[in-house]
Amino acid sequence: IEAVTEREQRFYCLVPSEDGSLETREITVGTANETEVIVLDGLSTDDEVVLNVTDPEIIDELDLAI
């Protein structure tokens, strides 16, 4: 839940790239509750994600305003 951002009924995670930048990755989610969300597609088990991205300026800068 802490790594997932929702915009216009689409879900995203931020994944650190090898060059140190952040990649916006659209994901498909399944069942979710207050503490967990099942990611069905868009991430692999070895992907690292950025947690607690709630700053609107960061989200807008990363082109999540689709």
Disulfide bonds with the S-S distance in Angstrom:
none
